[in-house]
Amino acid sequence: MADRSHGGLWRWIAVGAGVVVCAAVLAGSTTGSSAAVGVRLRVLQLNLCNSGIESCYTGHSVARAAAVIGSVGPNLVTLNEVCRDDVSNLERVLSEGARDRDVVSAFQPAADRRTAAAYQCRNGQPYGIGLLARFPSLDDGYSIHAGIYPIQDTSDPEERAWLCLDTSEVVACTTHLASTKPTVALAQCRYLLDTAIPTVPGRGRAVPTMLSGDLNLKPQHIPDIRSCLPSGYVQSNDGGRQYIVVSADLRISSRATISMNKTTDHPGLLGTLTATR
């Protein structure tokens, strides 16, 4: 990988003793080795089960997500199982703490095999995955890339999707892989990391890459997520099915799980990323 300066990305939040990972102050949180010095980029993964269709739906997960975002102050939020307006509503929450930073949001619906259109929440909105990011500046521009996997479980009407934000400093992605068959989830993981993401940086440069989402692959089970990771990539997880995956030029320096107070069937997963050089 090319030797580049990542100064813009790694100044997203201040460095110093006053910077604290806030997950520990949230009710029910469990934290990893969250250090106060050297924090660079905080990534929050949330599966909100907000389609209104599944048994895990409570109608309160978006409000809980807003409270978590407000308390933790992440730089990047990846969202699974959300309706389109959920992304817009949570973007406003992230913007409240942005001050001099710009906030970007993106949404990608899953596809519905039965209708050849977007999969829908019970309220009629498109259903899928989302991404929120805070930047000190968008002067260098950014682009959104997304798609539907060519590999799907044909017995499931929901066709899974992927979504990436490409900036001059980082490629940040999210996905919600197949829940019905682990072998399909593994094939989708391989497609995303081996085929889809490598085509995202289209300007002839290598950049740090991160992925967070509900990958529906259990740690230390067969199939194992490690078999779909490119060389040098590492992962951290919530002990269940949610992961943060980073390329070799990034390090996951801490992780924490955050209680969602039974508003959804997944905890929040918070990771702190630093550059390895």
Secondary structure, 3 states (H helix, E strand, C coil): CCCCCCCCHHHCCCCCCCCCCHHHHCCCCEECCCCCCCCCEEEEEEECCCCCCCCCCCCCHHHHHHHHHHHHCCCEEEEEEEEHHHHHHHHHHHHHCCCCCEEEEEEEECEECCCCEECECCCCCEEEEEEEEEECCCCCCEEEEEEECCCCCCCCCEECEEEEEEECCCEEEEEECCCCCHHHHHHHHHHHHHHHHHHCCCCCCCCCEEEEEECCCCCCCCCCHHHHCCCCCEEEECCCCEEEEECCCEEEEEEEEECCCCCCCCCEEEEEEEECC
